[in-house]
Amino acid sequence: MAVKKCWIEDGCIGCDACVAICPDVFEIPSDVCVVKGGADLAGNSDSIIEAAESCPVEVIKYEE
């Protein structure tokens, strides 16, 4: 399945886990994580799902 949409809800603690798992999609430009503009979501679906499952505060959301 391919991820079509990905976002970060309020509550990110900036732990950097998502960036370590999927640097092509996530970045931390300041205090919290964001989804990079223009990121290839479909091509990184497995890593996005892994990052969401690894998020300690469960704020990474996605739609397939």
Phi and psi in degrees as a GROMACS rama.xvg file:
@    title "Ramachandran Plot"
@    xaxis  label "Phi"
@    yaxis  label "Psi"
@TYPE xy
-106.679  136.883  ALA-2
-75.8727  126.906  VAL-3
-102.122  -25.8487  LYS-4
-146.71  140.127  LYS-5
-143.542  139.2  CYS-6
-151.732  165.476  TRP-7
-115.519  122.748  ILE-8
-82.5672  167.625  GLU-9
-58.6144  145.257  ASP-10
115.642  -1.31068  GLY-11
-58.8757  136.149  CYS-12
-103.865  3.80278  ILE-13
65.1091  37.3448  GLY-14
-74.6896  -15.2674  CYS-15
78.9474  2.79384  ASP-16
-62.5813  -42.3697  ALA-17
-66.098  -37.9137  CYS-18
-65.9858  -38.886  VAL-19
-64.2561  -35.6523  ALA-20
-81.8693  -40.9307  ILE-21
-141.625  72.1372  CYS-22
-67.2037  -15.8348  PRO-23
-72.3795  -20.5047  ASP-24
-113.184  -39.1894  VAL-25
-107.657  148.35  PHE-26
-150.013  159.459  GLU-27
-122.619  88.9846  ILE-28
-75.5615  -20.7753  PRO-29
-141.592  -110.541  SER-30
-95.1323  -21.7816  ASP-31
-130.222  161.046  VAL-32
-76.3615  147.526  CYS-33
-136.132  159.761  VAL-34
-86.7803  128.962  VAL-35
-63.8879  136.878  LYS-36
-64.3225  133.739  GLY-37
76.9987  10.2908  GLY-38
-64.1533  146.582  ALA-39
-80.9767  89.5181  ASP-40
-67.8363  -47.1562  LEU-41
-61.1701  -39.9636  ALA-42
-73.5144  -14.0573  GLY-43
-118.683  23.188  ASN-44
-54.6197  -48.0995  SER-45
-61.7285  -41.0413  ASP-46
-70.2575  -36.0781  SER-47
-63.0975  -45.4664  ILE-48
-63.7939  -41.497  ILE-49
-62.742  -42.5609  GLU-50
-62.7898  -43.1149  ALA-51
-62.2292  -41.1407  ALA-52
-71.0821  -25.0144  GLU-53
-89.7918  -12.0041  SER-54
-63.7533  120.681  CYS-55
-68.8828  -20.3442  PRO-56
-110.703  5.00408  VAL-57
54.2366  46.0836  GLU-58
-105.998  -3.17509  VAL-59
-85.4273  120.902  ILE-60
-121.863  153.458  LYS-61
-154.48  158.58  TYR-62
-124.204  138.773  GLU-63
